[in-house]
Amino acid sequence: MADDFEFADKVPPSVDRVGSQGFNPGLIVLLVIGGFLLTFLIGNYVLYTYAQKTLPPRKKKPISKKKMKKERLKQGVSAPGE
């Protein structure tokens, strides 16, 4: 009779020994992508700190006289020469 087999005989051998089949492929992909992401972020941080130390500070754009007048009028200070 076919019903006389035990449950252990019906289970495929790959499911029976989970620990001996190696790493899960999904885990490997996750670790590789995580490694790339971590490397990218650390590299960006290192470059940012290096640039902060070595590059001179950026020059601000000169403000036009018209804008300066408007700013002073907003603050309530009259522009010189008026």
Backbone as a printed PyTorch tensor [residue, N CA C, xyz], in Angstrom:
tensor([[[  0.8290,  -1.1940,   0.0000],
         [  0.0000,   0.0000,   0.0000],
         [  0.8730,   1.2570,   0.0000]],

        [[  0.3990,   2.2980,  -0.6860],
         [  1.1580,   3.5280,  -0.8110],
         [  1.0530,   4.3930,   0.4410]],

        [[  0.0390,   4.1630,   1.2640],
         [ -0.1620,   4.9940,   2.4510],
         [  0.7050,   4.5460,   3.6270]],

        [[  1.5210,   3.5160,   3.4880],
         [  2.3220,   3.0050,   4.5930],
         [  3.6180,   3.7990,   4.8020]],

        [[  3.9590,   4.7140,   3.8760],
         [  5.1900,   5.5080,   4.0410],
         [  5.0360,   6.4880,   5.1890]],

        [[  6.1290,   6.7290,   5.8690],
         [  6.0860,   7.7220,   6.9420],
         [  6.2790,   9.1090,   6.3490]],

        [[  6.0200,  10.1130,   7.1520],
         [  6.1060,  11.5030,   6.6770],
         [  7.5350,  11.8620,   6.2760]],

        [[  8.5330,  11.3320,   6.9700],
         [  9.9320,  11.6510,   6.6800],
         [ 10.3300,  11.1650,   5.2870]],

        [[  9.6640,  10.1450,   4.7780],
         [  9.9680,   9.6490,   3.4340],
         [  9.4050,  10.5720,   2.3570]],

        [[  8.3330,  11.2950,   2.6620],
         [  7.6980,  12.1730,   1.6740],
         [  8.4040,  13.5220,   1.5660]],

        [[  9.1300,  13.9480,   2.6160],
         [  9.7850,  15.2460,   2.6310],
         [ 11.0200,  15.1840,   1.7400]],

        [[ 11.1700,  16.1190,   0.7950],
         [ 12.3740,  16.1020,  -0.0470],
         [ 13.6290,  16.3300,   0.7960]],

        [[ 14.7690,  15.7710,   0.3750],
         [ 15.9800,  15.8680,   1.1940],
         [ 16.4840,  17.2950,   1.3670]],

        [[ 16.1720,  18.2140,   0.4340],
         [ 16.6540,  19.5890,   0.5630],
         [ 15.9650,  20.3030,   1.7280]],

        [[ 14.7130,  19.9630,   1.9980],
         [ 13.9910,  20.5870,   3.1080],
         [ 14.3930,  19.9270,   4.4180]],

        [[ 14.7840,  18.6640,   4.3550],
         [ 15.1180,  17.9070,   5.5530],
         [ 16.3880,  18.4590,   6.2180]],

        [[ 17.3780,  18.8590,   5.4270],
         [ 18.6380,  19.3670,   5.9690],
         [ 18.8060,  20.8340,   5.5720]],

        [[ 18.2400,  21.7340,   6.3370],
         [ 18.2860,  23.1540,   6.0050],
         [ 19.6860,  23.7090,   6.2300]],

        [[ 20.3770,  23.3190,   7.2600],
         [ 21.6710,  23.8730,   7.6060],
         [ 22.7890,  23.4860,   6.6560]],

        [[ 22.6640,  22.3820,   5.9360],
         [ 23.7750,  21.8940,   5.1210],
         [ 23.7350,  22.3950,   3.6800]],

        [[ 22.7390,  23.1970,   3.3070],
         [ 22.6470,  23.6220,   1.9090],
         [ 23.3960,  24.9220,   1.6380]],

        [[ 23.9820,  25.5740,   2.6300],
         [ 24.7520,  26.7900,   2.4230],
         [ 23.9140,  28.0260,   2.6890]],

        [[ 24.4160,  29.1530,   2.1720],
         [ 23.7180,  30.4230,   2.4090],
         [ 22.4860,  30.5390,   1.5310]],

        [[ 21.5340,  31.2730,   2.0430],
         [ 20.3290,  31.5840,   1.2820],
         [ 20.7140,  32.6120,   0.2130]],

        [[ 20.3790,  32.3990,  -1.0640],
         [ 20.7520,  33.3630,  -2.1170],
         [ 20.1920,  34.7610,  -1.8650]],

        [[ 19.0050,  34.8430,  -1.3090],
         [ 18.4160,  36.1470,  -0.9920],
         [ 19.2430,  36.8930,   0.0380]],

        [[ 19.7990,  36.1460,   0.9860],
         [ 20.6460,  36.7640,   2.0040],
         [ 21.9310,  37.2950,   1.3870]],

        [[ 22.4990,  36.5550,   0.4480],
         [ 23.7290,  36.9910,  -0.2190],
         [ 23.4700,  38.2870,  -0.9860]],

        [[ 22.3670,  38.3470,  -1.7310],
         [ 22.0250,  39.5580,  -2.4890],
         [ 21.8340,  40.7350,  -1.5370]],

        [[ 21.1500,  40.4880,  -0.4350],
         [ 20.9120,  41.5450,   0.5490],
         [ 22.2220,  42.0520,   1.1440]],

        [[ 23.1280,  41.1470,   1.4520],
         [ 24.4180,  41.5490,   2.0120],
         [ 25.2540,  42.3300,   1.0030]],

        [[ 25.2250,  41.9070,  -0.2580],
         [ 26.0070,  42.6120,  -1.2880],
         [ 25.4680,  44.0260,  -1.4830]],

        [[ 24.1430,  44.1600,  -1.6090],
         [ 23.5440,  45.4920,  -1.7950],
         [ 23.7860,  46.3580,  -0.5580]],

        [[ 23.6540,  45.7660,   0.6190],
         [ 23.9160,  46.5060,   1.8480],
         [ 25.3640,  46.9610,   1.9320]],

        [[ 26.2770,  46.1000,   1.4870],
         [ 27.6950,  46.4640,   1.4820],
         [ 27.9820,  47.6220,   0.5460]],

        [[ 27.3880,  47.5690,  -0.6610],
         [ 27.5690,  48.6790,  -1.6080],
         [ 27.0180,  49.9770,  -1.0470]],

        [[ 25.8340,  49.9050,  -0.4510],
         [ 25.2090,  51.1080,   0.1060],
         [ 26.0480,  51.6910,   1.2430]],

        [[ 26.5400,  50.8120,   2.1050],
         [ 27.3660,  51.2600,   3.2250],
         [ 28.6690,  51.8770,   2.7210]],

        [[ 29.2820,  51.2500,   1.7200],
         [ 30.5140,  51.7890,   1.1390],
         [ 30.2670,  53.1570,   0.5150]],

        [[ 29.1530,  53.2960,  -0.1930],
         [ 28.7970,  54.5670,  -0.8190],
         [ 28.6280,  55.6700,   0.2220]],

        [[ 27.9000,  55.3730,   1.2840],
         [ 27.6510,  56.3890,   2.3110],
         [ 28.9280,  56.7700,   3.0450]],

        [[ 29.7660,  55.7950,   3.3670],
         [ 31.0200,  56.0910,   4.0600],
         [ 31.9360,  56.9010,   3.1440]],

        [[ 31.9880,  56.5420,   1.8580],
         [ 32.8000,  57.2880,   0.8950],
         [ 32.3450,  58.7330,   0.7670]],

        [[ 31.0300,  58.9220,   0.7260],
         [ 30.4980,  60.2880,   0.6480],
         [ 30.8830,  61.1000,   1.8810]],

        [[ 30.8080,  60.4910,   3.0360],
         [ 31.1580,  61.1950,   4.2750],
         [ 32.6330,  61.5780,   4.2760]],

        [[ 33.4900,  60.6380,   3.8610],
         [ 34.9250,  60.9150,   3.8290],
         [ 35.2280,  62.0480,   2.8520]],

        [[ 34.6370,  62.0090,   1.6650],
         [ 34.8570,  63.0730,   0.6850],
         [ 34.3430,  64.4180,   1.1960]],

        [[ 33.2010,  64.4040,   1.8670],
         [ 32.6260,  65.6430,   2.3980],
         [ 33.5560,  66.2640,   3.4360]],

        [[ 34.0440,  65.4520,   4.3630],
         [ 34.9300,  65.9960,   5.3970],
         [ 36.2450,  66.4730,   4.7830]],

        [[ 36.7580,  65.7490,   3.7830],
         [ 37.9940,  66.1670,   3.1070],
         [ 37.7880,  67.5010,   2.3930]],

        [[ 36.6420,  67.6460,   1.7230],
         [ 36.3500,  68.8900,   1.0010],
         [ 36.1790,  70.0520,   1.9750]],

        [[ 35.5940,  69.8000,   3.1310],
         [ 35.4120,  70.8760,   4.1140],
         [ 36.7580,  71.3880,   4.6150]],

        [[ 37.7300,  70.4850,   4.7400],
         [ 39.0400,  70.8830,   5.2590],
         [ 39.8780,  71.5850,   4.1980]],

        [[ 39.8220,  71.1140,   2.9530],
         [ 40.7820,  71.5810,   1.9520],
         [ 40.2630,  72.7180,   1.0770]],

        [[ 38.9910,  72.7210,   0.7410],
         [ 38.4790,  73.7450,  -0.1690],
         [ 38.2640,  75.0590,   0.5840]],

        [[ 38.5320,  76.1960,  -0.0590],
         [ 38.2690,  77.4780,   0.5960],
         [ 36.7580,  77.7060,   0.6960]],

        [[ 36.3290,  78.5200,   1.6350],
         [ 34.8910,  78.7910,   1.7520],
         [ 34.3660,  79.4890,   0.5030]],

        [[ 33.1400,  79.1880,   0.1540],
         [ 32.5490,  79.7830,  -1.0490],
         [ 32.2950,  81.2620,  -0.8430]],

        [[ 32.5430,  82.0280,  -1.8870],
         [ 32.2830,  83.4680,  -1.8220],
         [ 30.7970,  83.7040,  -2.0200]],

        [[ 30.2610,  84.6220,  -1.2180],
         [ 28.8440,  84.9680,  -1.3810],
         [ 28.6900,  85.8940,  -2.5750]],

        [[ 27.5640,  85.8010,  -3.2270],
         [ 27.3000,  86.6890,  -4.3580],
         [ 27.1600,  88.1190,  -3.8480]],

        [[ 27.7140,  89.0960,  -4.5510],
         [ 27.5400,  90.4850,  -4.1180],
         [ 26.0690,  90.9050,  -4.2620]],

        [[ 25.5880,  91.6250,  -3.2490],
         [ 24.1920,  92.0770,  -3.2620],
         [ 24.1350,  93.3980,  -4.0200]],

        [[ 23.1640,  93.5110,  -4.9050],
         [ 23.0270,  94.7470,  -5.6740],
         [ 22.5770,  95.8850,  -4.7530]],

        [[ 22.8540,  97.1100,  -5.1740],
         [ 22.5060,  98.2820,  -4.3680],
         [ 20.9960,  98.4050,  -4.2070]],

        [[ 20.2720,  98.0020,  -5.2430],
         [ 18.8130,  98.0510,  -5.1760],
         [ 18.2970,  97.1500,  -4.0530]],

        [[ 18.8370,  95.9230,  -4.0000],
         [ 18.4020,  94.9780,  -2.9700],
         [ 18.7790,  95.4850,  -1.5860]],

        [[ 19.9600,  96.1040,  -1.4740],
         [ 20.3840,  96.6360,  -0.1910],
         [ 19.4250,  97.7250,   0.2800]],

        [[ 19.0020,  98.5840,  -0.6390],
         [ 18.0580,  99.6510,  -0.2980],
         [ 16.7490,  99.0540,   0.2120]],

        [[ 16.2480,  98.0440,  -0.5200],
         [ 14.9880,  97.4050,  -0.1210],
         [ 15.1020,  96.7890,   1.2690]],

        [[ 16.2240,  96.1230,   1.5340],
         [ 16.4230,  95.4980,   2.8430],
         [ 16.4480,  96.5480,   3.9530]],

        [[ 17.1400,  97.6370,   3.7100],
         [ 17.2090,  98.6880,   4.7230],
         [ 15.8500,  99.3240,   4.9650]],

        [[ 15.0710,  99.5210,   3.8960],
         [ 13.7330, 100.0990,   4.0570],
         [ 12.8290,  99.1530,   4.8410]],

        [[ 13.0140,  97.8380,   4.6190],
         [ 12.2150,  96.8620,   5.3810],
         [ 12.5300,  96.9650,   6.8760]],

        [[ 13.8240,  97.1790,   7.1920],
         [ 14.2180,  97.2590,   8.5920],
         [ 13.9220,  98.6250,   9.1990]],

        [[ 13.5470,  99.5820,   8.3880],
         [ 13.2040, 100.9010,   8.9120],
         [ 14.3700, 101.8650,   8.9570]],

        [[ 15.5130, 101.4940,   8.4260],
         [ 16.6670, 102.3830,   8.4110],
         [ 16.7050, 103.0600,   7.0530]],

        [[ 16.8300, 104.3720,   7.0470],
         [ 16.8550, 105.0670,   5.7670],
         [ 18.2200, 104.8720,   5.1190]],

        [[ 18.2130, 104.7390,   3.8130],
         [ 19.4550, 104.5370,   3.0650],
         [ 20.2720, 105.8200,   3.1000]],

        [[ 21.5800, 105.7310,   3.1080],
         [ 22.3940, 106.9430,   3.1550],
         [ 22.2140, 107.7690,   1.8780]],

        [[ 22.2190, 109.0690,   2.0440],
         [ 22.0670, 109.9750,   0.8960],
         [ 20.6260, 110.2940,   0.5720]],

        [[ 19.6950, 109.8830,   1.4290],
         [ 18.2820, 110.1850,   1.1740],
         [ 17.7480, 111.1430,   2.2040]]])
